Amino acid sequence: MRNRLDKNYFGFIAGLLGIILGFFLLGFAWSITNDDSISYFINNIAIKSMLYRDSILTACTLLNVGIFYLALRKEMWEFCRGIMLLILLSVPMIIWFQMQAGIA
């Protein structure tokens, strides 16, 4: 029986939502650890600081690996292809952020 969510675009959308969720989870964890607000994390760390952009995107993308694993266990091959496409598209962005920061 084929799952109705087993479509490429559902995987891609789930990957986008995974990156957004990963960003806010990372932001809240950072805020709690550093005893600061989430708005400080968004404005000063994620947007203005060029040094941490690649690390933030990498951490946010790692949540998609877990989603990919769960979909793989359910044999949702097309869904997995959509998530994998988003993961592969994020790699050049991570490299570009590293080059902007001068650490590549």
C-alpha positions in Angstrom: 0.0 0.0 0.0 1.4 3.3 -1.0 1.3 6.2 1.4 -0.4 9.3 0.0 2.4 11.5 1.3 4.9 9.6 -0.7 5.5 12.4 -3.3 8.6 14.4 -4.1 7.1 17.7 -3.3 5.8 16.6 0.1 9.4 15.6 0.9 10.7 18.9 -0.3 8.1 20.8 1.8 8.8 18.6 4.8 12.5 19.4 4.3 11.8 23.2 4.3 9.7 22.8 7.4 12.5 20.8 9.0 15.0 23.5 8.3 12.7 26.2 9.8 11.9 24.0 12.8 15.7 23.2 13.2 16.4 27.0 13.1 14.0 27.8 15.9 15.0 24.8 18.0 18.7 25.9 17.6 17.7 29.5 18.4 15.8 28.5 21.5 18.6 26.3 22.7 21.1 29.1 22.1 18.8 31.6 23.9 18.4 29.4 27.0 22.1 28.5 27.1 23.3 32.1 26.8 20.4 33.6 28.8 19.4 35.9 26.0 16.3 36.4 23.8 15.5 34.5 20.6 15.2 37.9 18.8 18.9 38.6 19.7 19.8 35.2 18.2 17.9 35.9 15.0 19.0 39.5 14.5 22.6 39.5 15.7 23.8 35.9 15.3 21.8 34.5 12.3 21.4 37.7 10.2 24.3 40.0 11.0 27.1 37.6 11.9 28.7 36.1 8.8 30.8 33.7 10.8 28.0 31.5 12.1 25.6 31.3 9.1 27.2 28.1 7.7 27.1 26.4 11.1 23.4 27.4 11.6 22.4 26.1 8.2 24.3 22.9 8.8 22.6 22.3 12.2 19.2 23.1 10.8 19.8 20.7 7.9 20.7 17.9 10.3 17.1 17.7 11.4 16.2 16.6 7.9 18.5 13.6 8.2 16.2 12.4 11.0 13.1 13.0 8.9 14.8 11.2 6.0 15.6 8.2 8.2 12.0 8.0 9.4 10.7 8.2 5.8 13.2 5.6 4.7 12.0 3.2 7.4 8.4 3.6 6.1 9.7 3.0 2.5 8.5 6.4 1.3 11.0 6.5 -1.6 9.6 9.6 -3.4 9.3 11.5 -0.1 13.0 10.6 0.6 14.0 11.9 -2.8 12.4 15.3 -2.1 14.2 15.6 1.3 17.5 14.5 -0.3 17.0 17.2 -3.0 16.7 19.8 -0.3 19.7 18.5 1.6 21.8 18.5 -1.6 20.7 22.1 -2.4 21.7 23.3 1.0 25.3 22.1 0.6 26.3 24.8 -2.0 24.6 27.4 0.2 26.7 26.2 3.2 29.9 26.4 1.0 28.9 29.9 -0.2 28.3 31.0 3.4 31.8 29.7 4.3 33.3 31.6 1.4 31.6 34.8 2.5 33.0 34.4 6.0 36.4 33.7 4.7 36.8 30.3 6.3 36.7 28.0 3.3 
